[in-house]
Amino acid sequence: MVRNLNTGTEMVFTKVLEYYFSKKGDQLLFEQARDSAGTRKVILYDLNKGQSQILSRGGNEYRNFSMSDNGSQVFYLAEREAKPKDPLKYYKLWYYQSGMDSATMVVDKNSTGMKLGMTVSEFGNTSISKSGKRLFFGTAPVPVAKDTSIIEMDMPKMDIWHYKDDYLQTVQLYPARLRAAQQENFLAVYDLESKTIRQLGSRELPQIIPTNEGDGDYFIGVTDWGKRVESQWLGGTRKDVYSIDVKTGDKKLVKQNLHGQVYPSSTGKYILWYDRIARHYFTWDGSVTKNITEKIKLPLYQEDWDTPDEPANYGVVKWEEGNGHVFINDRFGIWKVHPTTSKDPVYLIGQRDKKYRYRYIQTDNEERVIKPGQNMLFSSFDEKTKYAGLWRGKYDQDNFIGKSLLPLHSDDGHLISQVVKAKNAENYIFTMESYTESPDLYHWYMTDEGSDGVKLSAINPQQANYNWGTAELFNWKAYNGKDATGILFKPENFDPKKNYPMVVYFYEKLSDNLFDYKEPAPIRSAINIPYFVSNGYLIFLPDIEYKTGYPGQGAYDYIVSGARAIVKKGWADSTNLALQGHSWGGYQAAQVATMTKLFKAVWAGAPVANMTSAYGGIRWESGVNRQFQYEKTQSRIGATLWERPDLYLKNSPLFHLDKVTAPMVMMANDADGAVPWYQGIEMFTALRRLGKKVWMFNYNGQGHGLTQRQDMRDYQIRMQQFFDYMLKGAHPAKWITEGLPAVKKGKEWGLELE
């Protein structure tokens, strides 16, 4: 039932399949399932007038509806002619505009302008340009009917791996990739004024980026056609960038082999891109390419990048209205840059000297450009203290943001997130949290003197009944001579004169999360920090920096030096230290265990044991080969196996397990799609052969991290039992001393303490 709140008029519709409201909310478009006469209908209902109009009647299927903002235009796909046993079904495009009696067919496979052998794709999205003059849809080759000449029992079941394939068979057969290939379609446009079709996309140019909300004269085409094989070792592909004339379909090559990102201007007048090799931004104005950031002497690339690839950028905020300028992030703030370089770049906001990071927060979902005179909201983050804040400023071309900032909320120890603004007032809602305070809701508003606010919720009063803990930054000097930072979690009743058992957990850099609230609940792979801290442990999270070719040494330099620095303070018991990590952290836990006798126990989840076998292996979750990970990304070797076999051996725990002294628990799940579980098997069998104490969990059917609550709970219980036994001298659980034979699986759990 639909009721008009102004008039009280009611209308009842039955068997509604899909429905859509116009942007203004005064038009309702919906598809009605077959009525009593067996007829399908598409209906447009005017909520103000209380009147409905049938746009289409009859047919087999309607889908991919689009409606203009004011609801005056409707565009959709329909298949209306096929019989149930027909091997192929052909979709057509139907269009309705206010004043028409019903929708009319505007495009099918036989339309003038449709390329031979192409048809309207049932999987292509439809849309209407902002002006309502263009209709966008997808085309695809006419499908081939299924071969029914061979009976099922005579069909061979096999895959052919070919060296010229764009992607490995494992990638091609990955369900999401296979589905995308089966549904592949290419953007086309129907011009309502000229009643012409232009094919914009193709198999060789699959990605089309519209401009000016679909009304731009030129769109952008991006393709990696002919370059996809190299994704096996690069992790990505180089792109060719084209300018496409929407009226003619003609394309012009703008940039070849781009290693970077493309950012169209709001109207499409310029094509902007960041080149990771040149480490600058460039624009193309239709004829000339210019480096628009060469006058900026500060880095626009990620300054702390430490993987063996060209550094990524910090991103583009938005374009100014009318393409006057583009706003570009650096590490700490935002630059205002002219697209033709006729004006020098201006630093609008940022405090590099204080290491304050500012980022623009878009509070209007419909915002496309930055307009002079508009208020802008920014988050701030102090890299030293990890303090966060919100800042409001007005953008004026003559009075830059940095000169007109007013603090909305400046905080000294919380994480601020989920910021929402009232549409027509300077009122804000957001959440704040810290390690000791779960997320609560706050209302903040502007006043003549500045800003003020109030806390709206207090969702977790029961926490006061527990020994919780504290989180603080801990600084020390790493073995490579650099200043190091980490987070140290202490029990709430911490006694500085007492030595505590300590578990070190790590994954890249975690100190920016100092004020994250952590629930004392089972989690997928990491240590349950509040639970362990509440039960008398110190938990230490060191940030780690790496040198290409030596990831194991980097982990050692920061993990071991940090642990010893805390021991030196007198807070941690040097005889009761442990490591816990997962995935990349699991690898590091295993590797560090081969390099020191400092730790009494090691817990490594989903570790890579052997980089030589992992290098050529498959990430089964996506089907991609792992070579790129070692040459260009997280594993940080920076060379092929044949160029530097010594580095692959040096950084593989498997080849150094004879040096392990600490008992080790591993998790290697048989459905792990990121680190194949045979990596865990290699390490388990090696440690067992060497006479070391080792256990391995395989949660059946689970992937890289646990997702089932019962498994997460079991994992956390066993972790607590293991560390309590190893670091506190508690009684061991039965699984630790006796294991769990397969014959007892599902009958006993081995959790009983001896």
Order of alpha helices (4+ residues) and beta strands (2+ residues): beta-beta-beta-beta-beta-beta-beta-beta-beta-beta-beta-beta-beta-alpha-alpha-beta-beta-beta-beta-alpha-beta-beta-beta-beta-beta-beta-beta-beta-beta-beta-beta-beta-beta-beta-beta-beta-beta-beta-beta-beta-beta-alpha-beta-alpha-beta-alpha-beta-alpha-beta-beta-alpha-alpha-beta-alpha-beta-alpha-alpha
